[in-house]
C-alpha cells in the first residue's frame, strides 16, 4: 500500500467532521432532506467503474449532510440520546483506524487490555460487584438480551436443565416477570431468549413496579423465575424500589435483572445514588454508554455478577479459537464473535472525566431536567405530568390535539427536538436530557422556544 494511501481521504473526512461538529449546536435540528433525496444525490445505481476514495468520501458527506439530524445538539431531547465527549470521539476514530476484531485476548491484547480496564472502572464507578463479567455490545436491547440469556441458563441449571446443551424444548417453563412500565427492549430481549413477553405485575403512576404485586405473582407459581426491574422509567425517569423488590425476588429463588439504559448511571453520583439504593444486590444489569456517558454510537454494556453464568451462556468455543485462559475472552461476554473495540471510547471518557467528572456529568443532566421542568411548568397552558426524579420531563397541553401540535410545532421551529409520546392514555411531549452540553443556556433557549411555539399556536386559534 502507498505510504500516503489514507492521507487525502482522512483529511477530507476530518474537514467534514469538523464542519459538522462546529455547526451542530446552532443548526436546525431536523433533517432537511428525505431518504429518497439523499439517494438521488448519491446516485441510485451502482456504477460499473470505481471512483477515487477521497472523491467518494467527499461526495458522501455532501449528499448525506442535509439528511442528518443534529442529535448532538444540546437542545435535542428525543429518544434518550447522549452527546459526544471529545475523548470518546478521538478514541473512536482510533478504534476504526486500528481495526481490531476484539474477540480474543490472544490476537488483540491491546484492545482487550483497555476494555478490561474500562470494565473494572465501570463497576467501581457504579458501585457494582467487582468480580462481575462485563460485555460491550451494541445497545440496551442486546445488553438486556445478554443478561437474560445468562439468567435463563442459570435458573434452568438450578432446575436440572442444561439449556446451553439441550435447548428450550422440554425445559421447565421460566417465569419472566416485570412491572407494567417495562421497556420495549426488555420485552424484545425476553422474546429473543424464548421466554416470551414478561408477565406484568403492576406499577404505580410513575412506573415503579408494584412490589406487593411482584410478591403475589411469585407466590402463585414455582420453578425458575427471572424478574426484570427498572432504573429510569422512559417517561417519568422513576426508579423501582430495588431493595424491597430484590429481597422478595431472591427469597423466591428468582434471578433479578436491572434494565438501566440511562438510569443506571445514577449510581455514579453521590447526590443521586439513593435512587438506586440496593441495586448492587441484583444479579445482572444493562446500560448504555452512548446515553448518559456520552460515548458515540454504539455502545451498550451487559453486566452479570456471576461471570460463569455469563460465559456459559455467551462463550464461544471452536478448534480454531484460542483455548480458554485464566481470564475470560471478550467474546465470552457478548453474543458476538466479531466486533469493534467499543470499550476503548468508554475507557477514554472515564479517564478524561475521572470519578468526580462522571458524577458531575450525571448531576448536570439531572439539574438540567429540573430546570426544564421548572421553566416549562411556568408556560401558560402546559403541565409537567411526571415527578422529575432524574432526567426525564413530560409535558402536556390542554388536550391531546394541542399537545401533538406543540410537538409538531417544535419540530418545524428547528431549535428544539422533543419526542411525542403517549403516557397513561394521554398525549405528551417528552424531554429526555442526555447531552453533556445541555446547560443552563440550553435550558433557557429550550423554554423560550416552547413559549414561542405555544404563542404561535395560540395566535392561529
C-alpha positions in Angstrom: 0.0 0.0 0.0 1.3 3.5 -0.8 2.5 5.4 2.3 0.0 8.2 1.8 -3.0 6.0 0.8 -5.1 7.3 3.6 -3.9 10.8 3.9 -6.2 12.6 1.5 -9.3 10.6 2.4 -8.8 11.2 6.1 -8.1 14.9 5.6 -11.4 15.2 3.7 -13.3 13.2 6.4 -11.7 15.4 9.1 -12.8 18.6 7.4 -16.4 17.4 7.0 -16.4 16.1 10.6 -15.2 19.4 12.0 -17.7 21.4 9.9 -20.5 19.2 11.3 -19.3 19.3 14.9 -18.8 23.1 14.8 -22.3 23.7 13.4 -24.3 21.1 15.3 -25.1 23.3 18.3 -26.8 26.0 16.2 -28.1 24.4 13.1 -31.8 23.4 12.8 -32.1 20.1 14.4 -34.4 18.3 12.0 -33.1 16.9 8.7 -33.9 18.9 5.6 -33.8 16.0 3.0 -35.8 12.8 2.7 -34.1 9.4 2.2 -35.1 9.5 -1.4 -33.4 12.9 -1.9 -30.2 11.7 -0.3 -30.2 8.6 -2.5 -30.8 10.7 -5.6 -27.8 12.9 -4.7 -25.6 9.9 -4.2 -26.8 8.1 -7.4 -29.2 5.2 -7.1 -27.5 2.8 -9.5 -24.1 1.2 -8.8 -21.7 2.3 -11.5 -19.5 -0.2 -13.5 -16.4 1.9 -12.9 -14.9 2.7 -9.5 -14.1 6.2 -8.1 -11.3 7.6 -6.1 -11.8 7.0 -2.4 -11.3 10.7 -1.5 -13.9 11.7 -4.0 -16.3 9.1 -2.6 -15.9 10.4 1.0 -16.3 14.0 -0.2 -19.5 13.1 -2.2 -20.9 11.1 0.7 -20.5 13.9 3.1 -22.0 16.5 0.8 -25.0 14.3 -0.1 -25.9 13.0 3.3 -25.5 16.2 5.3 -29.0 17.5 4.5 -30.4 14.2 5.7 -28.6 14.3 9.1 -30.4 15.2 12.3 -28.5 17.2 14.8 -28.7 14.5 17.6 -25.7 16.0 19.3 -27.4 19.4 19.8 -27.7 20.4 23.4 -31.4 21.0 22.7 -32.1 17.5 21.3 -34.2 15.7 23.8 -35.6 12.8 21.7 -35.2 9.1 22.3 -32.7 9.4 25.2 -29.6 10.1 23.1 -26.4 11.4 24.5 -23.8 13.8 23.0 -20.2 13.1 22.2 -17.4 13.6 24.7 -14.2 14.7 22.8 -12.0 11.9 24.4 -14.6 9.3 23.3 -14.7 10.7 19.7 -10.9 10.7 19.4 -10.7 7.2 20.8 -13.5 6.0 18.5 -11.6 7.3 15.4 -8.6 5.4 16.5 -10.7 2.2 17.0 -11.7 2.4 13.4 -8.1 3.0 12.2 -6.7 0.2 14.4 -9.5 -2.1 13.1 -9.1 -4.7 15.8 -11.6 -7.6 15.9 -11.9 -7.5 19.7 -12.9 -11.1 20.3 -9.9 -12.7 21.9 -7.2 -11.5 24.3 -4.5 -13.5 22.3 -4.6 -11.7 19.0 -5.7 -8.3 20.3 -4.0 -7.9 23.7 -4.1 -4.1 23.4 -7.8 -3.7 22.8 -8.6 -6.4 25.4 -6.5 -4.7 28.0 -8.2 -1.4 27.6 -11.6 -2.9 27.6 -10.8 -4.8 30.8 -9.7 -1.6 32.5 -12.9 0.1 31.3 -15.0 -2.7 32.7 -13.2 -2.5 36.0 -13.6 1.2 36.2 -17.3 1.0 35.3 -18.0 -1.4 38.1 -16.2 0.8 40.5 -17.9 4.0 39.4 -21.4 2.3 39.5 -20.8 0.5 42.8 -21.5 -2.9 41.4 -19.7 -6.2 42.3 -16.1 -6.1 41.3 -16.0 -9.7 40.1 -18.8 -9.2 37.6 -18.5 -10.1 33.9 -18.8 -7.1 31.6 -19.7 -7.2 27.8 -19.6 -4.3 25.4 -22.4 -4.8 23.0 -24.4 -2.7 20.5 -27.0 -1.2 22.9 -29.6 -1.6 25.6 -31.6 -4.3 23.8 -28.5 -6.5 23.2 -27.3 -5.8 26.8 -30.7 -6.9 28.2 -30.6 -10.0 25.9 -27.1 -10.9 27.0 -28.2 -10.7 30.7 -31.4 -12.6 30.1 -29.5 -15.4 28.4 -27.2 -15.7 31.4 -30.2 -15.6 33.7 -32.1 -18.2 31.7 -29.1 -20.6 31.8 -28.6 -20.1 35.5 -32.2 -20.6 36.6 -32.7 -23.6 34.4 -29.4 -25.3 35.6 -30.7 -24.9 39.1 -33.9 -26.7 37.9 -31.8 -29.5 36.5 -31.9 -28.5 32.8 -28.8 -27.5 30.7 -30.3 -25.1 28.1 -27.0 -24.4 26.5 -26.7 -28.1 25.7 -30.3 -29.2 25.2 -32.1 -26.1 24.2 -35.5 -24.9 25.4 -37.7 -27.7 24.1 -38.8 -29.8 27.0 -37.3 -27.4 29.6 -39.2 -26.3 32.6 -41.0 -23.0 31.9 -39.2 -19.9 33.1 -41.4 -17.4 34.6 -40.5 -13.9 33.4 -41.9 -11.0 35.5 -41.7 -7.2 35.2 -43.6 -4.1 36.2 -46.3 -2.6 33.9 -43.9 0.0 32.6 -41.3 -2.5 31.4 -39.4 -1.1 28.4 -39.9 -2.5 24.9 -36.2 -3.5 24.8 -36.8 -5.8 27.8 -39.8 -7.3 26.1 -37.8 -7.9 23.0 -35.0 -9.5 24.9 -37.5 -11.9 26.5 -38.9 -12.8 23.1 -35.5 -13.4 21.6 -34.5 -15.6 24.6 -37.5 -17.8 24.0 -39.2 -16.6 27.2 -41.9 -14.6 25.6 -43.0 -11.2 26.8 -42.8 -10.7 30.6 -45.9 -11.1 32.7 -46.5 -7.7 34.2 -47.3 -7.4 37.9 -48.5 -3.8 38.3 -46.9 -0.4 38.7 -47.6 2.9 40.4 -48.4 6.1 38.5 -44.7 6.9 37.9 -44.0 3.5 36.6 -42.4 1.9 39.6 -43.0 -1.8 40.0 -45.7 -2.9 42.4 -43.7 -4.7 44.9 -46.7 -6.4 46.5 -47.9 -7.4 43.1 -44.5 -9.0 42.4 -44.7 -10.9 45.7 -48.1 -12.2 44.8 -47.1 -13.3 41.3 -44.0 -15.1 42.6 -46.1 -16.8 45.2 -48.7 -18.0 42.7 -46.2 -20.4 41.0 -43.0 -22.3 41.4 -39.9 -23.2 39.4 -37.3 -21.0 37.7 -38.0 -17.3 37.5 -36.5 -14.1 36.2 -37.6 -10.7 37.5 -36.8 -7.5 35.4 -36.6 -4.3 37.4 -36.1 -0.8 36.0 -33.6 2.0 36.7 -35.2 5.0 35.0 -38.7 4.8 33.5 -38.7 6.0 29.9 -41.4 8.6 30.6 -41.1 9.6 34.3 -37.5 8.6 35.0 -38.7 6.8 38.1 -36.7 4.0 39.7 -38.0 0.8 41.2 -37.7 0.0 44.9 -34.7 -2.2 44.4 -34.0 -3.1 48.0 -37.6 -4.4 48.6 -38.1 -6.0 45.1 -34.7 -7.8 45.1 -35.3 -9.2 48.5 -38.7 -10.6 47.6 -37.4 -12.0 44.3 -34.4 -13.6 45.9 -36.5 -15.1 48.6 -38.5 -16.8 45.8 -35.3 -18.0 44.2 -35.6 -15.7 41.2 -32.8 -14.1 39.2 -33.1 -10.2 39.3 -32.1 -8.2 36.3 -31.9 -4.3 36.2 -32.7 -2.6 33.0 -30.9 0.8 33.4 -30.2 2.1 29.9 -29.8 5.7 31.2 -30.8 5.5 34.8 -28.1 3.0 36.0 -25.7 6.0 35.9 -27.4 7.5 38.9 -25.2 5.1 40.9 -22.1 7.1 39.8 -23.4 10.3 41.6 -23.1 10.6 45.4 -26.1 13.0 45.3 -28.3 10.7 43.2 -27.2 7.3 44.4 -30.2 7.0 46.7 -32.3 6.4 43.5 -30.6 3.1 43.0 -30.2 2.1 46.7 -29.9 -1.7 46.9 -29.4 -2.3 43.2 -26.0 -3.8 43.7 -27.7 -6.9 45.2 -29.2 -7.8 41.8 -27.8 -10.5 39.5 -27.3 -8.5 36.3 -27.6 -5.0 34.9 -27.8 -3.4 31.5 -27.0 0.1 30.5 -25.8 2.3 27.5 -22.6 4.3 27.4 -24.0 6.1 24.3 -26.6 7.7 26.5 -25.6 9.2 29.8 -21.8 8.7 29.4 -21.9 10.5 26.0 -19.9 7.9 24.1 -20.5 7.8 20.3 -22.9 5.2 19.0 -22.9 2.3 19.5 -22.1 1.0 23.0 -24.3 -0.9 25.3 -23.0 -2.7 28.4 -24.1 -6.0 29.8 -23.0 -6.8 33.4 -23.5 -10.1 35.2 -22.5 -10.6 38.8 -21.8 -14.4 38.2 -19.3 -14.3 35.4 -19.5 -18.0 35.0 -23.2 -17.7 34.2 -22.3 -15.1 31.5 -19.6 -17.2 29.9 -21.7 -20.3 30.0 -24.5 -18.6 28.1 -22.4 -16.5 25.7 -19.0 -18.1 25.5 -17.7 -19.3 22.1 -15.7 -22.5 21.6 -14.1 -23.8 18.4 -11.0 -25.6 17.4 -9.6 -22.6 15.6 -10.1 -20.3 18.7 -7.6 -19.9 21.5 -8.0 -22.3 24.4 -9.8 -20.6 27.4 -7.3 -19.0 29.8 -7.4 -17.8 33.3 -9.2 -14.6 32.2 -12.3 -14.8 30.0 -12.1 -13.5 26.5 -14.1 -10.6 25.3 -16.3 -12.9 23.1 -17.3 -14.8 26.3 -19.2 -11.7 27.4 -21.2 -10.9 24.3 -23.3 -12.6 21.7 -20.8 -11.5 19.0 -17.6 -13.3 17.9 -16.6 -10.3 15.8 -16.9 -6.7 16.9 -15.1 -3.4 17.1 -13.5 -2.4 20.4 -16.4 -0.5 21.8 -14.9 -0.4 25.3 -12.0 1.8 24.3 -14.0 5.0 23.9 -15.6 4.1 27.3 -12.1 3.9 28.9 -11.1 7.2 27.2 -14.2 9.0 28.6 -13.8 7.6 32.1 -10.1 8.5 32.1 -10.8 12.0 30.8 -13.6 12.7 33.3 -12.3 10.8 36.4 -14.7 9.7 39.1 -15.7 13.2 40.1 -16.2 14.2 36.4 -18.6 11.3 35.8 -20.6 12.4 38.9 -20.6 16.0 37.7 -21.9 14.8 34.3 -24.7 12.9 35.8 -25.6 15.7 38.2 -25.6 18.2 35.4 -28.1 16.2 33.4 -30.4 15.9 36.3 -30.1 19.6 37.1 -30.9 20.5 33.5 -34.0 18.3 33.7 -35.2 20.1 36.9 -34.5 23.4 35.3 -36.5 22.4 32.2 -39.4 21.2 34.4 -39.5 24.4 36.4 -39.4 26.6 33.3 -42.0 24.6 31.3 -44.4 24.5 34.2 -44.5 28.3 34.0 -45.6 28.3 30.3 -49.3 29.1 30.2 -51.4 26.0 29.3 -48.6 23.5 29.9 -48.4 20.9 32.7 -45.5 18.8 33.7 -47.1 15.5 34.2 -44.4 13.4 35.9 -42.4 13.7 39.1 -38.9 14.7 37.8 -36.8 12.1 39.5 -33.8 12.1 37.2 -33.5 13.2 33.5 -37.0 12.8 32.0 -39.6 15.6 31.7 -43.0 15.0 30.2 -45.4 17.9 29.5 -49.0 18.1 28.1 -51.1 20.9 26.9 -54.9 21.3 27.1 -55.9 18.1 25.3 -54.2 15.7 23.0 -54.6 17.8 19.9 -52.8 20.8 21.3 -50.1 18.6 22.8 -49.5 17.0 19.4 -49.5 20.4 17.8 -46.8 21.5 20.2 -44.5 18.6 19.3 -45.1 19.3 15.6 -44.5 23.0 16.1 -41.2 22.4 17.9 -40.0 20.2 15.1 -40.9 22.8 12.5 -39.3 25.5 14.5 -36.0 23.7 14.5 -34.5 25.0 17.8 -35.7 22.1 19.9 -36.4 18.4 19.3 -38.6 16.6 21.8 -40.4 13.3 21.4 -44.2 13.0 21.1 -45.4 10.0 23.0 -48.4 8.7 25.0 -48.4 8.1 28.7 -51.3 7.0 30.8 -53.5 7.2 27.6 -52.6 10.8 27.2 -50.5 12.6 24.6 -47.3 14.0 26.0 -44.1 15.7 24.8 -41.1 14.0 26.3 -37.8 15.8 27.0 -35.0 13.4 27.8 -31.9 15.2 29.0 -28.8 13.1 28.0 -26.4 15.6 26.4 -23.4 16.9 28.3 -23.9 20.3 26.5 -27.4 20.8 27.9 -26.5 23.6 30.3 -28.5 26.5 31.8 -28.2 28.4 28.5 -29.6 25.4 26.5 -32.4 25.0 29.0 -33.3 28.7 28.7 -33.3 28.6 24.9 -35.5 25.5 25.1 -38.1 27.2 27.3 -38.0 30.2 25.0 -38.7 28.0 22.0 -41.6 26.3 23.7 -43.1 29.6 24.7 -42.7 30.9 21.1 -44.3 27.9 19.6 -47.1 28.0 22.1 -47.8 31.6 21.3 -47.8 30.9 17.5 -50.2 28.1 18.0 -52.5 30.3 20.2 -52.4 33.0 17.6 -53.7 30.6 15.0 -56.6 29.7 17.3 
